[in-house]
Amino acid sequence: MAKKRPQTKAKRPQITEGARAVGADGEIPVVGARESCPCGSGRRYKACHGRAAAQAATELVHRPFEGLSGEGDWVALRELVPAATVELTLKDGLPEGVPSVTLATVLPMAWPALRRDDGSVLLGLQNDTASGDISRDLADTLRRALEAAPGTPVEGRRAPADGPRLQELLDPEGTFEPVVHEGFEFWVPDAENATPEVTASLERANAAAIPTVRLTGVDAAYWCETPDKNHLRWVMPHPEERLLDALARLHAAGRSSLGEGTRLVGSFRAHGLTVPVWDLPSGVTADDVEKPAAEFAERLAGALAVDAPLTADERRARGGLTNRQVTLS
C-alpha cells in the first residue's frame, strides 16, 4: 500500500516592510533552500518564502484531476497507457504564436514539456512531480511552456505553492478525447531530421510500449496485450466503498465477467479513483470486449442502486476483491 502523506494547509509568508520588489508581477521566485530569500528579508529562502513551498511538497491531493473533463482518462493516461495524446483547450484561448497545446503521456528524454519549432506545446503527463499536487505541477509546467522560446524543452522545477492548478487553466467545457498510439512517432513530425538522442529515445520507448486500445462504448476503459494474457483496466468514477459493494454483488452472483474465459481479478487505486481489472484470454481483442463491457456497465448501474446490506456470499466476494487491491498513487 502506498504511504499517505499528511494533509496540510500552507500559509504564504508575507513580504516584510522594506523588502525589495522582485519581478514585474510581484511574485517571489523559487531559489535554493539555503540561498537568501529574493524578497530581501535577509533570511534564508527555506525560513522565509520557501516555507510555503516546503509545506506544499508534503500536501497530498488525493484526486488531483477532479473537476477536469475526462477525469478517468487523465488517471488512465497517467498510470496505464504508454503512448497517447489529447488536444487541450485553454480557458483563455491560445496565446499568440501557439497553434495548439497537446497533452502527451510521455515526451522524449522525459522532458516535462516541449515548445516545438512551430510554437505548439507538448505537455508530458507521466513525469515525476515535486509536490503532492500533480495538477499544480502540471499547470506550472504548462505556463512556462507557453512562454518558452520555440524549439526548446521545459525543465522540471518545484511549482510555487500558490500557483494555479490545471482546473484554473483549462476550459471546463472542453472535450477530452485521448488518441492512443501504437508508438511514439508523434514526438517527431520530421523523423528523418531528429537528433540522435531523440531517435534513440524513440526506439527505446517503442520497444517498451505495451499494445493498448481505448474502448469506445464505455468511458475510461483500456484493453492491453501482454505475452501471457490480455487485460481490461477500467477507471471508474464511483465512490470506492459503494463500487466495491456493487462489484461484490455481481461477483457473488457470477455476473462480473466479460464473457467466457474472462475474470474480474481485483482492482487498484490511482489518484483517488478505483480501477477494476479483468484477465482476458490472449485471443480476446479490444473489439471482442466492447459489447460485454457495455453490458457490464448496465449490470453495474443496477448493482450500484442496491442499498441492502451485503449477504454472506457477497461479503466473502468483497473480501476477495479488497485483498487483491493495491494503491498506485
Secondary structure, DSSP 8 states (H G I E B T S, - for coil): ----------------TT----STT-------TTSB-TTSSSSBGGGTTHHHHHHHHT---S-TTTTSTTHHHHHHHHHT-SSEEEE--BTT---TT---EEEES--GGG-SEEE-TTS-EEEESSS--SSS-HHHHHHHHHHHHHHS-TTEEE------TT---HHHHB-TTS----EE-SSSGGG-TTGGG--HHHHHHHHHHHHH---EEE-SSSTTEEEEE-SS-EEEEE-B-S-HHHHHHHHHHHHHTT---SSTT-EEEEEEEETTEEEEEEEE-TT--HHHHHHHHHHHHHHHHHHHT--S---HHHHHHHHHHHHT-EE--
